[in-house]
Amino acid sequence: MKFMKTAVLAGALLLTSACASSFSADVSRFQRLPAPTGESYTIVAMGDEETNSLEFQNYARYVAAQMNAQGYTEVSNPDDATMIVSLDYGVNDGREKIASRPGTRFGGFYGWGNPYYYGRGYYRRPIFYDPFFHGGFGGFNDEVYSYTVYSSFLDMNITRPGGEPVFEGRAEANSRGDNLPELVPNLVTAMFTDFPGMSGKTIRVRVPTERK
């Protein structure tokens, strides 16, 4: 009974870890941002024509929630703001990468045991059975395949109404997908991790996500 309970618990932990994933981004920040002592802000797009778009307004809400959590106050009229938050974001067309994985088995005689692996991750070389430890000969031919990696970014600048900069930040990430409505919220979370951060430093931030 104790063994069964342990096995069930182990299985649950494996299932949980299989459902959990993470989003990684490199975040660079330069700042002399004042402490939130009555500071107010408004959010605009770096390209003025985007400010009124529904997509931009959606992403701006994520930034506003983070700014409010820091203790700053959002105002709708730029003339009433002591800081202007400018945003830009995007994702490229992707680049193809080549990798390999174990494919078709070859060889004639096999014994018992597990295969012996040489290499790690997507770049494993041909996998052979060790005749001394596993009782047979043979292996697998590598299967070569390609996949696309997309690079996304979020730029966020904060200035005084006269144009004096107080914060410049950029979050960059590589991903297998190019869906901006999924990427930008994660980039925003990365940007505000340990905000406002140490000026002149680039950090790697991992954002927990749910794997679908």
N, C-alpha and C positions, 0 to 999 in steps of 0.2 A: 504493500500500500504506500509506504514511504517513497519507494522508487517511482510509482505511478504519479504521485503528487509532484515529485521533482521533475519528471518528464513533462508533465502538463505545464508547469511553471516555465521550464526551458523553452517549450514550444511557444508559449505566450510571449516570452521575451523576444524570440526570433521573429514572430509575426509583427510585434511592435516596431522592431528595428527595421524590418522590411518596409513598413509603411512610412517611416520617417526618412526625410532627405534634408539636404541643405543647399543653400544658394551662396556662392562665394563671390565677393567683390573686393577689388583693391580701391581703397579710399584715400585720396590725398586732400589735405586741407591746409590753408593758410588763413590765419585769423587774428584779429584783435577785437573780437566781438565784446561789446559791453555786457555786464551782468544785467539780467532782466529786472530793472528797477523802474517799472512804468514804461518800458520801451514798447512801442507799437509797430506794426508792420503791415504791408500789403504785398500781394504776390502778383507778379506780371511775368509774361513770357519774354525771353530774350529776343525772339522775333515777334514784334508787336502784333502782327496779323493773327497770331495763334492765341492771344490772350482770351478772346471771346469764344474759342472753339470749345465744344463740349468735352472733347478728349482732354484738352489742357486743364479745364476746370475740374475734371475728375482727378487728375494727378495732383493738382494744386490742393485739393482737399486732404490728401495724404500728408503733404508738406505742412499744411496749416495745423493738422492734428499734432504733428511732432513739435512745431513751434509753440503751440499752446501748452503742450506738456512741459516745455522748457521754461514757461513762465512769461512768454511774450503774448501780446494782445493783438489780434487781427482787427483791422479796420478796413472798411470798403472804399473809403475815399483816400487816394494817395496823398492828398494835401494834408491829411490828418496823421499820416504815418511818420514815425521817426526813422524807419528803415524800409528799404525797398528790396524785396526778395525776388530775384530773377531766375527763371528756370529754363533749361534746355535739355532735351533728351532725344534718344534715337537708337537705332540698331542697324548694322550693316547688312549686306546681302549674303554674308557668310563665306566661309572658305572650306574647301574640301580637305579632309584628312584621311590618310590611309592607315589601316591597322590590320592585324591578323588574329585568328583564334583557331583552336584545334578543330580540324575538319574530319575528313574521311579516314577511317582506320586502315592501316596497311600492315602486312606481315602475316605469317601463316600459323604460328603456334603461340598459344596463350595459356598461361597458368592462372593461379589465383592471385589476388592482391589488388591494390590500387595503383593507378598510373603514377609515374614519377614525373614531376613538373619541373621544367627548366625555364626560368624567366618569370615575369610578373605581369599582371594586368592584360591589356590588349596586345602586348608585344611578346607573348610567349612564343618560343621557338618550337620545332617539332617535339612532340611528347613521346618518350620511349618507355616501354616497360623494362625495368631492370631485371635481367634474368637471374641475378644472384639473390635478389630480395623478393621478387614477385613471381618467379617461376615461369617465365615465358619471354618471347621476343615479339617485337612489333611496335606499333605506335600510331601516330596520326599525321596526316598531311595538314599543314597550316592552310586555313581558309582566309584569303585576303578579302577585305571589304572596305568600303569607304563610308564616311559620314560627314555631315556638315556642322561646323561650329560657327556660331554667331557672336559678334562682339556688340555689347550694348553699353550705354553710358547715361549718366545724369550729371549735368553741370548745375551748380547752385551758387549764385553770387548774392551777397548782401551789401548794399551801399546806403550811405546817408542820402537824403533827398537831393543834395547838391552834387552827388556823384562820388563822394569819398568812400573807398572800399573798406569794409570791416570784416568780410569773410569771402573766401573763394574756395570752393570745394568741387571735387570730381570723383564720382564712383564709376568704376568700370568692371564689367563682368563678361565671361565667356559662357555660353550655354548651348544646348542642343536645339533650343527653340527660339523663335524670333517674335513671340507674341508680346508686344509692348504692354498691354493691360496686365499681364502677369509679371513682366520684368520690372517695370517702373516702381511698383510698390515695394519690391524687394530692394531696389537700388535706393529708394528713399529711406527704408529702414537701415540699410548699411550706412548711408550718409549721416544719420543721426545717432549711430552707435557711439557712445562715449563722446557725444557732442559737447562743445565745439571741437574738441580734440587738440592735440599738440601741433602748433604751427610748424609747417615744413616737413611733416612726417607722413609717410604712406603706410597704411596698415591693411592687413587682410582680415576681412569681416565675414563670418559665416552666419547666414540667416536661416533658422530652421524653417522648413516648409513641409508640406504634406505631399508625398508621392502619389499620383493618381494612377 
